Amino acid sequence: MTLPTLTAVQVLLHQGMRAQGVGKAEPARRLGWHMPQVDRVLDINHHSRSDQMDAALRALGCRLTVEVTNPA
C-alpha cells in the first residue's frame, strides 16, 4: 500500500516526535506556533502545506527530501 505523500510526511513527523519523546507543545514552542497549528500539521484529514511540514520536521532536527523516479 502506498500512502499519499502528505500523509506519509505526517506519519514521519509523528514517528519523529515519538522517537524523541516530544509532545505537541515542544514543536509549538520551537516554531513559535499556537497549538491548533501543530494539531493541523499532525491531522491526516487536514491538507497542510509542504513548507509547514518541512518546518515541523526541521524543528525536530530532521530534513525532508523528495525523490522522483521514473518507472522502468
C-alpha positions in Angstrom: 0.0 0.0 0.0 1.3 3.4 -0.9 0.3 6.4 1.2 -0.3 9.9 -0.3 2.9 12.0 0.1 1.4 14.4 2.6 0.1 11.6 4.8 3.5 9.8 4.7 5.2 13.0 5.8 2.7 13.4 8.6 3.4 9.8 9.7 7.1 10.5 9.7 6.5 13.6 11.8 4.5 11.6 14.4 7.3 8.9 14.4 10.0 11.5 14.9 8.1 13.1 17.8 7.6 9.7 19.4 11.2 8.7 18.9 12.4 11.9 20.6 9.8 11.7 23.4 8.4 15.1 22.3 4.8 16.1 22.7 2.9 18.6 20.7 3.9 21.5 22.9 7.6 21.2 22.1 7.3 21.8 18.3 4.9 24.6 19.0 7.5 26.2 21.3 10.3 25.7 18.8 8.3 27.0 15.9 6.5 29.9 17.7 3.2 28.3 16.6 -0.1 28.0 18.5 -1.2 24.5 19.5 -4.0 24.4 16.8 -1.3 24.9 14.1 0.6 21.9 15.4 -2.7 19.9 15.6 -3.4 20.7 12.0 0.0 19.6 10.7 -0.4 16.3 12.6 -4.0 15.8 11.3 -4.1 13.4 8.3 -7.5 14.9 7.4 -6.0 18.4 7.1 -4.0 19.3 4.0 -1.0 21.1 5.4 1.3 23.0 3.1 4.7 21.4 2.4 6.5 24.4 3.9 4.7 23.8 7.2 5.6 20.1 7.2 9.2 21.0 6.3 9.4 23.5 9.2 7.8 21.0 11.7 10.4 18.3 10.7 13.3 20.8 10.9 12.1 21.7 14.4 12.8 18.0 15.3 16.2 18.1 13.6 15.0 16.3 10.5 15.3 17.2 6.9 12.7 16.5 4.3 14.0 15.4 0.9 11.9 14.4 -2.1 13.0 12.0 -4.9 11.2 11.3 -8.1 11.9 8.2 -10.0 10.7 7.1 -13.4 9.2 3.6 -13.7 11.4 1.1 -15.6 
